[in-house]
Amino acid sequence: MIKAQRGTKDIMGLDVAKFRYIEDTARNVFKMANYEELRTPIFEDTKLFARGIGDSTDIVNKEMYTFFAPNNEENSITLRPENTAGAVRAYIEHGMSRMSPPQKIWYFGPMFRYERPQAGRQRQFHQVGVEMFGSKEATADAEVILLAQNFLKNLGLKNLTVELNSLGCPECRAKYKENIKEVLGKYLDELCDDCHVRYEKNPLRMLDCKCEQCQQVFAREEIQKVILADFICDECQEHFNQLKKYLDKLDVKYSQNKLLVRGLDYYNRTVFEIKSENLGSQNAVCGGGRYDGLVEMLGGEKTPAVGWAMGVERLMAIMSDLEKEKLDYFVVSTNTEEAIKLTQKLRENGKSADFDFSSRKFAKQFEKASKIAKCAVVIGEDEIANNYYTVKDLTSGTQEKRSFEELL
């Protein structure tokens, strides 16, 4: 028996309704805020992710599905592990920098990462996200954070917390990285192998390590003094202060977490996560921040940008179950010709309808109808002879005679 690949999952039954509800809610909420939908290909040139995400990240080093196309052994392609890099590529390629800023887009679709499957994390998963290009102001940061909160509230989600941090500009980060390297250098023997690599390539990402042994090292007083130090310059601090002021005005509750660095190299200044109390240790449902250097890094003009992404499977895990929507009518009849004819006429006139393909006894048909429809439409000999239908409300049990026009 051939089964679905490990780390993938069929979406079916009520999960389809929940999945569709998330996408429809995204489309409605983002349209109200003037965001346009973008759909990028699910695979891109590997260099896009290596340059955009950063070759010191776990995504690039361990998790990408990369392969060579037939008859092309020089350039590899990669299934997208995230969509910000693809959105930036589209922004550059289609000359969106020549349009009036800010350019605001949103996306929804499958992503691919080769990692150990666990609750809320799969090898093929789905993300919904937004990106805003062209505004360096803290108002842009505040809007995307508020937009994330509004979206989650519209999904009916509660018990959410917002965590903020500022990574500063490249100059701030360079000094901060050196301080982290200096204080952690003497503890390298106690850190995991991944942190050894990060120490050389991007020491800031060591703080994002989930290894318990490393977290115990980072908790030491000497190291905490460096981690929690106010290292960002006056301009970056002012940007962060402005953001907090706007969030206060918008009644967005947040806390500052100086260990929050996010897992991707392109972030600068603002980074944030929204977490749920209902997801255990892997509790982030939304992550994002500012990436002012990424457009230029990938060949475009210098362009400030900010955005976020959410894992759809994680959202589904904490959402309340949806009730399955029932059909308007189920046609009950042993006359197959009349049943299929009425079913088709109802569908043509905007009513959802079905019938019993096997013409079983009325009792069996009513049993099925009660499970999947709001009303049963009975076509028996009397109904055919007198040109009417008997309609039974399957919730209240009441029934009455109706013409076809009354059915509609």
C-alpha positions, 0 to 999 in steps of 0.5 A: 500500500502506497501512503502519503510521504512522511511529513505530509498530510492529506487535507480532507473532511472538516479540515478542508472547511477550516483551511478554506475559512483561514484563506477566505478570512485572510483575503477579506481582512487584507483587502480591507487594509489595501493589500493585493494578493501575490502568487509566486511559483513553488520553486525558485533558483536555489541562489535566491534562498541562499543569498536571501535567507542566509547560508548560516541558517538551518533552513539553507544548511539542512532543510531545503528540498534542492534538485537539478532540473532534467538536462540542467546540471549547472543551476539547481532549483529549490522548493520554496521553504518560505515566501519572503525571498520569492516576494522580493524577487517578484517585487524586483522583477516586475518593477514594483519599485517604480510604483507609488509606495508603499506596495502591500502584498499578501500570499497563501500557499504551500512551503517545503522544509526537510525537518523532523515532523512534529505537532504543527510542523510538517515537511509540506506545510502552508503559510499565509503572510504579508509584506510591505515595501517602501516605508521605513517608518515605524507606522509600517511596523505597527500596521503589520503587527496590528494586521496580524492581530486583527486576522487572528481575532477574526479567526476567533483565536484568543490567549495570544501574546506579542513579543518584540525586540529590535536588532538594530541596523547593520552597524549596531548588529556588528558591534553586538555580534562581536560582544556575543562572540567575546563572551561566548567564546570561552563556553564553546565546549559546552555548546552544541555543534550547530552553535559552533557553526553559528559562532563563526558565521552569525553569532546572533543566531546562537540566541535562537538555539532551542537546545536546552544545554545551550539555553542553560549556558545563555542563562548565566549572569555574565552572558545575560549582561551582554545579551540584555545590554542596550546595544542599538544606536540612537536612531534605531532606539528612536524607531523602536520607541516610536513603534511601541508608542503606536502599539500603545495607541492601538491598544496592542499588548506586548512585551519586550524579549531581548532573546528574540532574534528570529531564525533568518539572517535578513532581519534588522531593527524590528522583530516580533512573534505572536505566541499561543498558550495552546501550542506547547513549547513550539508556540509561535503562530506568527513571526516577522519583522523588518528587512530593509537590506533584502531587496538591495541584496537580491539586486534591486534598489535600496528599499525598506520592507517589513512583513510576517508569516504564519503557519496555517497548520498551527492555526488549524491546531488552535482554532475551534472546530467548524460545523460541516455545512449541510446541503439545502436539499436531498431529493428522496425518491425511487423514481431515478429520472425525476430525482436526477432531473430535480437535483440538476434544476435545483443546482442550476438555480443556486441551491446545493442538492444531491440524491440517492443514486441507487434508488434505495427504500425511502427509510434508507434515503431519509437516514442519509438525508438527515446526516447531510441536508437541511431539508428532504424533497420527496417525489412519490407517486402522488407528488408526480401525479399532482405536480408538487413536492413534499418538503420535510425540514430535517431539523424540526420534522415539519413538512409541507407541499411546495411547487418548484418556485417555492423550493427556490 
